[in-house]
Amino acid sequence: MLAQPLADGSFTRDSGKIFSERIMRTHVIAASVASLVLLLAALAPMRLHAQTDSAKPIGKVVAITGSVSIKHAGAVIVQANAPAEAGQTKVGDLVYEGDLVQTDADSKVAINFVDGTSFNLASNARMALDQYVYDPKGTSNSTLFSLTKGTFTFVAGQIAKTGDMKVDTPVATMGIRGTTPHIEIADDG
């Protein structure tokens, strides 16, 4: 018996049916929440992939000796050791605008950039890749790298010829127009 008439003409409902409806409602809510969680989990990698696609690599590591760290602008730190271990940065790994490259004692790294610029950092060096704008057909190209400590050698590429290449040090900012400088920054700047 599911419903019983009352004196006022209304009906009562069977408590078993009310209990069944509550269980069913709870299952529907749980299934909806689970579907939403699964949908968000499926969309998260696509959103992450879209973010990495928008950040274009500006160069790549072409040689490593010892231990080198690359801190990406999103605060992800990649540690490089030669020979490369699983999960370590290795020759061929990419660098991006905003990265911080740092070498440890008895370490060095060589990075080639898309415009043809090449940087070699010796031991205990630190370089921030602050700005990098390069269009092979453009004339408004620009670069700003901050060298804060260590020894560096580089060969300027197309940006120095078709735009504004600057290298910042603790004591001065150099405008590069096409050359192969060797820079050494002492620990005291």
N, C-alpha and C positions, 0 to 999 in steps of 0.2 A: 504494500500500500504506500503510494508515493505522496499523496496529498489527502488531507482530511478537511471537510468543511467546518467552519467555525460558526458561532451564533450570528455574527455580523455579516455573514456571506463571504468572507475571505477564506482563503485556504492556508493551511500550514503545510510546510514542506517536510518531507522525511529527512531526518538528521543524517542519514546515510548518504542521501543525494547531495546535501549541502557539503558534507565532508568530501565527497567525490569531486564536486565542483571546485573546492578549494585546492585539492591536490592537483587537479587539471590546470587551474590558474597558475599555481606555483611552477608546474612543469613548463608551461608556456613562457612564463617570465624567465626561468632558468635557460630555456632554449634560446630565447631572444638575446639574453646577455651573452651566452656562449657564442652565438652567431656574430654579435658585434665585436667581441674579443678576437675571434678568428679573422674577421674582416680587417680590423686594425692591424693585426699581426701580419696579414698578407700585404697590406699597403705600406707598412713601415720600410721594408727593403726597397720598394719602388721609389719611395721618397728619398731614402738615403742614396740610391743609385742616381737619382736626378740631381742631387746636390753635388756628387762627385763628377758628374758629367759637365756641370756648369764651371767647375774649377779646372781650367786647362793647365796641363803640365807645361812648365817653362824650360825644363831641362831634365837631364838624367845623369845618374852616377855612372862614370865610365871606368873608374879605378878606385880601389880601397886597399889600404894597408893598415892593420891594427883595428882600433875601435873608433867608430864615427857615429854620432847621433844626429838625427834629423827630427826636429820638433815641428810638426805641421801646425798651421795657424789654428786648427781646431783642437790643439793641445794633445794630439796623438804623438807619442814619441816612438820613433823607430830606431833601434840600435843596430849598428852595422859592425860586424867583426869579419876579418878575413882569416881563414876561409869562411864563407857564409854558412851559418847553421840554419836549420829549419826555422822559419819565422823571422829571420834577421834580414836587414836591408842588404842588398847585394848589387853588384854591377848590373846596370840596366834599370834600377828603380828610379822612379820619377821624383822631381822636386817641383814645388809650387810656389807662387807668389805668397809671401808671408811666412815662409819656412825659416827656421833657424838651424844652421848647420854648424856642428861643433866636433872638433877632433880631440882625442885624448893624447896623452904622452906617447911618443913613438908611433904616431898614427898620421895618416894623410889621406886625402880624398881628392879626386878630380871630377869636376862636373862640367859637362858641355851643355850650353843653352841653345835654344832653337834658332837664334840669330847668328850662331857661330862663335859666340863668346865662350872662352874656356877659362875656368878658374881651378887653380891647384891650391889647396890649403894644407899647410904643414902641421906638425904636432902642436897641440894646445892652442888651436885657432878657433875663432868664432866669427861667423858671417850671417847676417840677417838679409834675407831676400825681400826687401821692403816693397819695391815697386818694379814691375816688369810689364811694359806695354810694347808689343811688337807686331807690326803688320808688314809683311815683306814688300807690299806695294805702297806703304805709308811713308809720310815724312814727319809724323808727330810721335815717333817712337821714343820711349824713355825708360830708363833704368835707374834705380837707386839701390845699391847694396851697401850695407853698413858693416864695416870691418872693425871689430872692437878689440881683438887681441890676436896675436900670433903672426905667422909669416904667410904671405900670399904671393902668388905669381899668376898673372892672367894675360890672355891675348884678347883684345877687344874685337867684337864682331860687327855686324851690320848696324846695330843701334848706335854705336859710336860714330858711324859714317852718315846715318840718315836721321839722327835724332839727338837725344840728350842723354848721354850716359854719365852717371855720377857715382863716385865711390866715396862714401863717408867714413872718416876715421875719427878717433877721439880729438884730434887737433885741427883737422881741416876737411873740407869737402873738395874732392878733385873732379874736374870736368875732363872726361876722357874723349879724345877725338881720333883715336886709332894708334895704339902703341902696345908695348908689352912690358908693363911695370912689374917691379919686384918690391913689395911693401912689407916692412917688418914693424910691428907694433909691440913695444915693450910692455911688460906687465903693469907698469905704472902709467900707461897710456902715452 
